[in-house]
Amino acid sequence: MKRGREAAALAAGVLVSAIVAGSPAGAGEPALAGTISVDPPTGQPGNVFLFSGEGCASEAGPGVMEVSVFFGGELILTADPAFVGVDDGGSWTVGMNPNGFMSNEEAIGTWEVTGTCFDAETWEVLVDYETATFEVVAPSTPPATDPPAPQPTTPTAPQPVAPPPAEPAKPVTARPDFTG
C-alpha cells in the first residue's frame, strides 16, 4: 500500500513537471544537469546512505528538491520535498536506510537515486540530477573460530604454613634418679 501511494505521488509529480514544462514559465532555458553524491557508495543493510547535491537555487532563493530511490526498477521511495532541506546556496542532503523498506536479504543489490530541483515560486525545473547508484552488500560474517583451548590450571588450595622454629633445648641441671 505504501509503495502504491509513493508511485501515485511520483506520477503526480511527473504530471506537474509536464504541465510546468509546457507552460510559459517552463519555456525558459533548459534545466541544468547536476550530480548526486552518495555516501557511502557501498554499505550493508541497516546503513544510512546520504544523498547530496548542489545547485538547487534560483535568483529567488533555494529551490525545492524531489529525490526518488529505485531498486530493481521499482520506485521504493520519493522523499517528500518538505524533508529535503536546501540551504541558501542550493546544497541539499537527505538520508535513507534501505532495510526500512524491505528485509536485509531483499535489500542486497544495486540501488539507484535520482533528483529534480524545482524553482520554489514557479515550479520550473532548475536542475535534473543524473542517476547515481549505490550498492547494498551482505553483512560480512566473522570467520568461524574455535573457542580458545582451556589452559591447564594449578590448584590454588591454601598451602600449609610451616610451624615456627622450636626454641633451643636447655641443659638439664638436675641429677637423674633411678627407680627401680
NURO-721147 format. One record per residue (C-alpha): x, y, z; residue in three letters; residue number from 1. Coordinates in nm, 4 decimals. Example, Ala and Ser with C-alpha at 12.3 -4.5 7.8 and 13.67 -1.06 7.14 Angstrom:
2
+----------+----------+----------+------+-----+
|       xx |       yy |       zz | rest |  nr |
+----------+----------+----------+------+-----+
|   1.2300 |  -0.4500 |   0.7800 |  ala |   1 |
|   1.3670 |  -0.1060 |   0.7140 |  ser |   2 |
+----------+----------+----------+------+-----+
This chain:
180
+----------+----------+----------+------+-----+
|       xx |       yy |       zz | rest |  nr |
+----------+----------+----------+------+-----+
|   0.0000 |   0.0000 |   0.0000 |  met |   1 |
|   0.2839 |   0.2368 |   0.0890 |  lys |   2 |
|   0.4549 |   0.1794 |  -0.2462 |  arg |   3 |
|   0.1259 |   0.2470 |  -0.4251 |  gly |   4 |
|   0.0965 |   0.5863 |  -0.2571 |  arg |   5 |
|   0.4569 |   0.6650 |  -0.3406 |  glu |   6 |
|   0.4049 |   0.5659 |  -0.7042 |  ala |   7 |
|   0.0934 |   0.7853 |  -0.7166 |  ala |   8 |
|   0.2904 |   1.0729 |  -0.5661 |  ala |   9 |
|   0.5643 |   1.0261 |  -0.8245 |  leu |  10 |
|   0.3076 |   1.0159 |  -1.1066 |  ala |  11 |
|   0.1514 |   1.3371 |  -0.9755 |  ala |  12 |
|   0.4980 |   1.4954 |  -0.9607 |  gly |  13 |
|   0.5693 |   1.3916 |  -1.3189 |  val |  14 |
|   0.2335 |   1.5331 |  -1.4283 |  leu |  15 |
|   0.3049 |   1.8630 |  -1.2512 |  val |  16 |
|   0.6514 |   1.8689 |  -1.4126 |  ser |  17 |
|   0.4988 |   1.8107 |  -1.7570 |  ala |  18 |
|   0.2410 |   2.0859 |  -1.7055 |  ile |  19 |
|   0.5041 |   2.3292 |  -1.5773 |  val |  20 |
|   0.7424 |   2.2446 |  -1.8621 |  ala |  21 |
|   0.4644 |   2.3153 |  -2.1100 |  gly |  22 |
|   0.3708 |   2.6467 |  -1.9508 |  ser |  23 |
|   0.5282 |   2.9794 |  -2.0439 |  pro |  24 |
|   0.7220 |   2.9803 |  -1.7140 |  ala |  25 |
|   0.8786 |   2.6445 |  -1.8076 |  gly |  26 |
|   0.9620 |   2.7636 |  -2.1575 |  ala |  27 |
|   1.2837 |   2.9306 |  -2.0402 |  gly |  28 |
|   1.6293 |   2.7852 |  -2.0584 |  glu |  29 |
|   1.6700 |   2.4084 |  -2.0300 |  pro |  30 |
|   1.7376 |   2.2670 |  -1.6849 |  ala |  31 |
|   2.0964 |   2.2220 |  -1.5762 |  leu |  32 |
|   2.2385 |   1.8755 |  -1.5206 |  ala |  33 |
|   2.3510 |   1.8030 |  -1.1672 |  gly |  34 |
|   2.5386 |   1.5282 |  -0.9894 |  thr |  35 |
|   2.4184 |   1.3348 |  -0.6857 |  ile |  36 |
|   2.6818 |   1.2174 |  -0.4393 |  ser |  37 |
|   2.6181 |   0.9005 |  -0.2375 |  val |  38 |
|   2.7946 |   0.8430 |   0.0940 |  asp |  39 |
|   2.8885 |   0.5651 |   0.1470 |  pro |  40 |
|   2.8755 |   0.4219 |  -0.2061 |  pro |  41 |
|   2.8676 |   0.0682 |  -0.0620 |  thr |  42 |
|   2.7220 |  -0.0464 |   0.2683 |  gly |  43 |
|   2.5356 |  -0.3167 |   0.4492 |  gln |  44 |
|   2.1634 |  -0.3371 |   0.5197 |  pro |  45 |
|   2.0897 |  -0.1075 |   0.8113 |  gly |  46 |
|   2.3446 |   0.1545 |   0.6993 |  asn |  47 |
|   2.2115 |   0.5009 |   0.6270 |  val |  48 |
|   2.3051 |   0.6243 |   0.2813 |  phe |  49 |
|   2.3260 |   1.0028 |   0.2362 |  leu |  50 |
|   2.2402 |   1.1609 |  -0.0968 |  phe |  51 |
|   2.3519 |   1.5163 |  -0.1635 |  ser |  52 |
|   2.3935 |   1.7677 |  -0.4408 |  gly |  53 |
|   2.4451 |   2.1324 |  -0.5221 |  glu |  54 |
|   2.2960 |   2.3999 |  -0.7432 |  gly |  55 |
|   1.9323 |   2.3818 |  -0.6327 |  cys |  56 |
|   1.8740 |   2.7574 |  -0.6194 |  ala |  57 |
|   1.7466 |   3.0367 |  -0.8386 |  ser |  58 |
|   1.7726 |   3.4141 |  -0.8140 |  glu |  59 |
|   1.4682 |   3.3984 |  -0.5847 |  ala |  60 |
|   1.6460 |   3.1659 |  -0.3394 |  gly |  61 |
|   1.6673 |   2.7956 |  -0.2520 |  pro |  62 |
|   1.4742 |   2.5560 |  -0.4713 |  gly |  63 |
|   1.2605 |   2.2560 |  -0.3788 |  val |  64 |
|   1.4143 |   1.9074 |  -0.4133 |  met |  65 |
|   1.2418 |   1.5845 |  -0.5061 |  glu |  66 |
|   1.4588 |   1.2733 |  -0.4555 |  val |  67 |
|   1.3482 |   0.9264 |  -0.5688 |  ser |  68 |
|   1.5098 |   0.5909 |  -0.4894 |  val |  69 |
|   1.4658 |   0.2801 |  -0.7054 |  phe |  70 |
|   1.5575 |  -0.0865 |  -0.6583 |  phe |  71 |
|   1.5210 |  -0.3444 |  -0.9316 |  gly |  72 |
|   1.3487 |  -0.0852 |  -1.1492 |  gly |  73 |
|   1.0782 |  -0.0314 |  -0.8878 |  glu |  74 |
|   1.0196 |   0.3008 |  -0.7120 |  leu |  75 |
|   1.0902 |   0.2467 |  -0.3421 |  ile |  76 |
|   1.0819 |   0.6000 |  -0.2026 |  leu |  77 |
|   1.0184 |   0.9554 |  -0.3103 |  thr |  78 |
|   1.1411 |   1.1884 |  -0.0400 |  ala |  79 |
|   0.8823 |   1.4496 |   0.0482 |  asp |  80 |
|   1.0270 |   1.7880 |  -0.0563 |  pro |  81 |
|   0.9408 |   1.9159 |   0.2909 |  ala |  82 |
|   1.2053 |   1.6771 |   0.4301 |  phe |  83 |
|   1.4829 |   1.7632 |   0.1846 |  val |  84 |
|   1.6406 |   2.0784 |   0.3220 |  gly |  85 |
|   1.8014 |   2.3086 |   0.0673 |  val |  86 |
|   2.0324 |   2.5779 |   0.2026 |  asp |  87 |
|   2.0627 |   2.9314 |   0.0615 |  asp |  88 |
|   2.3498 |   2.8242 |  -0.1638 |  gly |  89 |
|   2.1464 |   2.5403 |  -0.3172 |  gly |  90 |
|   2.3173 |   2.2491 |  -0.1386 |  ser |  91 |
|   2.0960 |   1.9668 |  -0.0122 |  trp |  92 |
|   2.1270 |   1.6321 |   0.1696 |  thr |  93 |
|   1.8801 |   1.3568 |   0.2536 |  val |  94 |
|   1.9359 |   1.0106 |   0.4041 |  gly |  95 |
|   1.7782 |   0.6696 |   0.3518 |  met |  96 |
|   1.8035 |   0.3316 |   0.5226 |  asn |  97 |
|   1.7236 |   0.0519 |   0.2702 |  pro |  98 |
|   1.6097 |  -0.2026 |   0.5259 |  asn |  99 |
|   1.3421 |   0.0414 |   0.6346 |  gly | 100 |
|   1.1568 |  -0.0733 |   0.3216 |  phe | 101 |
|   1.2418 |  -0.4445 |   0.2938 |  met | 102 |
|   1.4233 |  -0.7226 |   0.4754 |  ser | 103 |
|   1.8020 |  -0.7263 |   0.4885 |  asn | 104 |
|   1.8209 |  -1.0165 |   0.2428 |  glu | 105 |
|   1.5915 |  -0.8457 |  -0.0092 |  glu | 106 |
|   1.7833 |  -0.5162 |   0.0120 |  ala | 107 |
|   2.1091 |  -0.6620 |  -0.1226 |  ile | 108 |
|   2.1921 |  -0.5312 |  -0.4703 |  gly | 109 |
|   2.2374 |  -0.2119 |  -0.6732 |  thr | 110 |
|   2.0077 |   0.0807 |  -0.5939 |  trp | 111 |
|   1.9522 |   0.3998 |  -0.7955 |  glu | 112 |
|   1.8750 |   0.7540 |  -0.6837 |  val | 113 |
|   1.7550 |   1.0460 |  -0.8960 |  thr | 114 |
|   1.6661 |   1.4021 |  -0.8141 |  gly | 115 |
|   1.4965 |   1.7076 |  -0.9575 |  thr | 116 |
|   1.5201 |   2.0638 |  -0.8282 |  cys | 117 |
|   1.2256 |   2.2967 |  -0.8836 |  phe | 118 |
|   1.2040 |   2.6734 |  -0.8503 |  asp | 119 |
|   1.0127 |   2.7324 |  -0.5263 |  ala | 120 |
|   0.7940 |   3.0025 |  -0.6864 |  glu | 121 |
|   0.7321 |   2.8916 |  -1.0453 |  thr | 122 |
|   0.7892 |   2.5139 |  -1.0143 |  trp | 123 |
|   1.0114 |   2.5368 |  -1.3203 |  glu | 124 |
|   1.2725 |   2.2591 |  -1.3279 |  val | 125 |
|   1.6047 |   2.4161 |  -1.2370 |  leu | 126 |
|   1.8275 |   2.1074 |  -1.2192 |  val | 127 |
|   1.7814 |   1.7484 |  -1.3326 |  asp | 128 |
|   2.0287 |   1.5342 |  -1.1422 |  tyr | 129 |
|   2.1911 |   1.2373 |  -1.3137 |  glu | 130 |
|   2.1078 |   0.8947 |  -1.1723 |  thr | 131 |
|   2.3580 |   0.7765 |  -0.9128 |  ala | 132 |
|   2.3938 |   0.4223 |  -0.7836 |  thr | 133 |
|   2.4883 |   0.2662 |  -0.4539 |  phe | 134 |
|   2.5393 |  -0.0933 |  -0.3519 |  glu | 135 |
|   2.3908 |  -0.2776 |  -0.0552 |  val | 136 |
|   2.6077 |  -0.5809 |   0.0247 |  val | 137 |
|   2.5558 |  -0.8793 |   0.2516 |  ala | 138 |
|   2.6858 |  -0.8321 |   0.6036 |  pro | 139 |
|   3.0292 |  -0.9807 |   0.6459 |  ser | 140 |
|   3.0409 |  -1.2763 |   0.8763 |  thr | 141 |
|   3.3390 |  -1.3166 |   1.1038 |  pro | 142 |
|   3.5442 |  -1.6284 |   1.0311 |  pro | 143 |
|   3.4380 |  -1.9249 |   1.2372 |  ala | 144 |
|   3.6914 |  -1.9867 |   1.5084 |  thr | 145 |
|   3.7056 |  -2.2488 |   1.7725 |  asp | 146 |
|   3.6901 |  -2.1178 |   2.1246 |  pro | 147 |
|   4.0343 |  -2.0949 |   2.2833 |  pro | 148 |
|   4.1515 |  -2.4199 |   2.4375 |  ala | 149 |
|   4.1271 |  -2.4222 |   2.8151 |  pro | 150 |
|   4.4585 |  -2.3542 |   2.9825 |  gln | 151 |
|   4.5726 |  -2.6002 |   3.2491 |  pro | 152 |
|   4.5387 |  -2.4555 |   3.5899 |  thr | 153 |
|   4.7137 |  -2.5376 |   3.9114 |  thr | 154 |
|   4.5007 |  -2.5851 |   4.2140 |  pro | 155 |
|   4.5005 |  -2.2819 |   4.4288 |  thr | 156 |
|   4.4335 |  -2.4605 |   4.7576 |  ala | 157 |
|   4.5951 |  -2.2892 |   5.0516 |  pro | 158 |
|   4.9439 |  -2.4124 |   5.1186 |  gln | 159 |
|   5.0192 |  -2.5378 |   5.4751 |  pro | 160 |
|   5.2005 |  -2.2898 |   5.6904 |  val | 161 |
|   5.5215 |  -2.4199 |   5.8474 |  ala | 162 |
|   5.5277 |  -2.4046 |   6.2287 |  pro | 163 |
|   5.7651 |  -2.1522 |   6.3807 |  pro | 164 |
|   6.1119 |  -2.2929 |   6.4609 |  pro | 165 |
|   6.1460 |  -2.4586 |   6.8023 |  ala | 166 |
|   6.3427 |  -2.2906 |   7.0785 |  glu | 167 |
|   6.6834 |  -2.4385 |   7.1515 |  pro | 168 |
|   6.6902 |  -2.7065 |   7.4189 |  ala | 169 |
|   6.8035 |  -2.6052 |   7.7718 |  lys | 170 |
|   7.0652 |  -2.8110 |   7.9504 |  pro | 171 |
|   6.9450 |  -3.0359 |   8.2292 |  val | 172 |
|   7.0976 |  -2.9364 |   8.5641 |  thr | 173 |
|   6.9365 |  -3.1978 |   8.7898 |  ala | 174 |
|   7.0618 |  -3.5379 |   8.8566 |  arg | 175 |
|   6.8616 |  -3.8144 |   8.7272 |  pro | 176 |
|   6.7145 |  -4.0561 |   8.9860 |  asp | 177 |
|   6.6605 |  -4.4111 |   8.9036 |  phe | 178 |
|   6.3843 |  -4.6059 |   9.0486 |  thr | 179 |
|   6.3792 |  -4.9435 |   9.0019 |  gly | 180 |
+----------+----------+----------+------+-----+
